[in-house]
Amino acid sequence: MPKELIFYIVHYGYLAIFSYTFLQEVGVPSPIPNEFILVFSGYMAFAGSLYLPLIILCAFGGDLLAAAILYTAFYLFGKFMLHNKPRWLPISQHTIDKQAKKIEQHGISAVVIGRLSPFIRGYVAVICGILHFKPQRYTFIIFITSVVWSSFYVVTGYFLGPYWNYVIEHINQFKYMFYSILAITIVTVVILFVIKKQLSINK
């Protein structure tokens, strides 16, 4: 993790966590994924420098605000923005079409999976806006997924605190472990959702 990033989190604390989370989720490019920023922030809570609930609140707030802004902007001006896309917006028509098809086919479950998946979280907000996904449903989903996403990574960093030096030395292995755990969690949620839906149909 870059020393500059550590410096800002150490010195600006909650403001830095909120700002980094918001800017990256709203589409500003960053070499360090938000997931690792949150894990490091969780470690800072373990070290006693920051308060765990406030870290989660800041990450949750930044993520929620970014998801709301992207959704609203593309809900209102989606077609215009795609035809006049700024260079900084890292989204292709192919990705939009691919994710839009999944959301149209699987509905809520696809939105939940996308919101909990690294790298495509911002795309979900954009696509939901373009497809005019129901605002009430979207609001509920982003609220729940923001809580789950921010809590998962911050708490993970907190519990990794005693082993932090080992984690830094083997960061790549832990990266795959985090994503594997997240993938298992998402698959479990989807399976439970499908089972519940089938049971309701068969009643």
C-alpha angles and dihedrals in degrees: 000000000000116000090229091060092048089049093055094046092047095046103033098031115176095015091055092048092050093045096047092046094048097044095048095044091048089056108269107142118246131175091219118063116232089240091068092045089055092047090053090047088054089054089052088057090052089051089053096244096112136026113250099220091049091051090053091046092052093047091046092049095048093047094045093048092049093048091049094049094048092047094048094045094050093039090059103029105015100127093043092048093050092051091046098034115173117233093243093061104098098206132111130203089239092057091047093051092047095049093040090056091053092049092047091050101041104023117189096010091057091050092049092048092047093048091053095045121093119239097016099057093100092047090059092058091048094048094045088054094049092047091046091236107194108280094219093053093043092050092052093047096048091047093054096039092047090055093047095044097047095041094048097056098037093049090046090056090048094054091044089057098102090051098041098122090052090048092054091050091051100032096141093055091049091048091060090044092055092050092046092053090047091049091051090049092050093048090050091051092049093049092050090048093051092047091050091048093049092049091052091050093050094051 
